[in-house]
Amino acid sequence: MYYEDARIAYYAGRGYPVSPLTGEQLMAADPPPGFRYYLFTHKPDDDKLQRWLATQQKQVIRRFANRKGETILVIGE
């Protein structure tokens, strides 16, 4: 599972993972890392995100707002 913001994992009781990639780097990687699920804090209508979803055959499984009002996207197959 990839967390763009490691605090999401921490608050969910999964520790504080350290990822060497930012969300932008992950979407630009060729080939992309083989995570099953991704948690992004992007806007749902972000063009880069939409292109990445289409090329990777992924979809937004769940969407919710955090306390700051940011949209959190859970992405998977």
C-alpha positions as a Markdown table, in Angstrom:
| # | Residue | x | y | z |
|---|---|---|---|---|
| 1 | Met | 0.0 | 0.0 | 0.0 |
| 2 | Tyr | 1.4 | 3.4 | -1.0 |
| 3 | Tyr | 0.6 | 6.4 | 1.2 |
| 4 | Glu | 1.3 | 9.8 | -0.3 |
| 5 | Asp | 0.9 | 11.2 | 3.2 |
| 6 | Ala | 2.4 | 8.9 | 5.8 |
| 7 | Arg | 0.2 | 10.4 | 8.5 |
| 8 | Ile | -2.8 | 8.5 | 7.1 |
| 9 | Ala | -1.0 | 5.2 | 7.8 |
| 10 | Tyr | 0.0 | 6.4 | 11.3 |
| 11 | Tyr | -3.5 | 7.4 | 12.3 |
| 12 | Ala | -4.9 | 4.1 | 10.9 |
| 13 | Gly | -2.5 | 2.3 | 13.3 |
| 14 | Arg | -0.1 | 1.0 | 10.6 |
| 15 | Gly | 3.0 | 2.8 | 11.8 |
| 16 | Tyr | 4.7 | 5.6 | 9.9 |
| 17 | Pro | 6.0 | 4.2 | 6.6 |
| 18 | Val | 8.8 | 5.9 | 4.8 |
| 19 | Ser | 8.5 | 6.0 | 1.0 |
| 20 | Pro | 11.4 | 7.1 | -1.2 |
| 21 | Leu | 8.9 | 8.3 | -3.8 |
| 22 | Thr | 6.5 | 11.2 | -3.9 |
| 23 | Gly | 3.1 | 10.9 | -5.6 |
| 24 | Glu | 4.5 | 12.8 | -8.6 |
| 25 | Gln | 7.5 | 10.5 | -8.9 |
| 26 | Leu | 5.4 | 7.4 | -8.5 |
| 27 | Met | 3.1 | 8.4 | -11.3 |
| 28 | Ala | 6.1 | 9.2 | -13.6 |
| 29 | Ala | 7.9 | 5.9 | -12.8 |
| 30 | Asp | 8.3 | 3.4 | -15.7 |
| 31 | Pro | 7.5 | 0.8 | -14.8 |
| 32 | Pro | 5.4 | 1.9 | -11.8 |
| 33 | Pro | 6.0 | 0.2 | -8.4 |
| 34 | Gly | 3.7 | -2.7 | -7.9 |
| 35 | Phe | 1.5 | -1.5 | -5.0 |
| 36 | Arg | -2.0 | -2.9 | -4.8 |
| 37 | Tyr | -3.6 | 0.2 | -3.3 |
| 38 | Tyr | -2.6 | 3.8 | -3.3 |
| 39 | Leu | -3.8 | 6.6 | -1.0 |
| 40 | Phe | -3.4 | 10.1 | -2.6 |
| 41 | Thr | -4.4 | 13.5 | -1.4 |
| 42 | His | -4.9 | 14.8 | -5.0 |
| 43 | Lys | -7.9 | 16.5 | -6.3 |
| 44 | Pro | -10.2 | 13.9 | -8.1 |
| 45 | Asp | -10.2 | 16.0 | -11.3 |
| 46 | Asp | -6.4 | 16.3 | -11.6 |
| 47 | Asp | -5.5 | 15.7 | -15.2 |
| 48 | Lys | -2.2 | 13.9 | -14.3 |
| 49 | Leu | -4.0 | 11.6 | -12.0 |
| 50 | Gln | -6.8 | 10.8 | -14.5 |
| 51 | Arg | -4.2 | 9.9 | -17.2 |
| 52 | Trp | -2.3 | 7.8 | -14.7 |
| 53 | Leu | -5.5 | 6.0 | -13.7 |
| 54 | Ala | -6.3 | 5.2 | -17.3 |
| 55 | Thr | -2.8 | 4.0 | -18.3 |
| 56 | Gln | -2.5 | 1.8 | -15.1 |
| 57 | Gln | -6.1 | 0.5 | -15.3 |
| 58 | Lys | -6.8 | 1.7 | -11.8 |
| 59 | Gln | -9.9 | 3.4 | -10.3 |
| 60 | Val | -10.9 | 5.4 | -7.3 |
| 61 | Ile | -12.4 | 2.9 | -4.9 |
| 62 | Arg | -13.2 | 5.3 | -2.1 |
| 63 | Arg | -13.1 | 9.1 | -1.6 |
| 64 | Phe | -13.3 | 11.0 | 1.7 |
| 65 | Ala | -12.3 | 14.3 | 3.3 |
| 66 | Asn | -9.8 | 14.6 | 6.1 |
| 67 | Arg | -10.1 | 17.1 | 8.9 |
| 68 | Lys | -8.5 | 19.8 | 6.8 |
| 69 | Gly | -11.1 | 19.3 | 4.1 |
| 70 | Glu | -8.6 | 17.8 | 1.7 |
| 71 | Thr | -9.9 | 14.9 | -0.5 |
| 72 | Ile | -8.3 | 11.6 | 0.1 |
| 73 | Leu | -8.5 | 9.1 | -2.7 |
| 74 | Val | -8.2 | 5.3 | -2.2 |
| 75 | Ile | -7.1 | 3.8 | -5.6 |
| 76 | Gly | -7.0 | 0.2 | -6.6 |
| 77 | Glu | -7.9 | -2.2 | -9.4 |
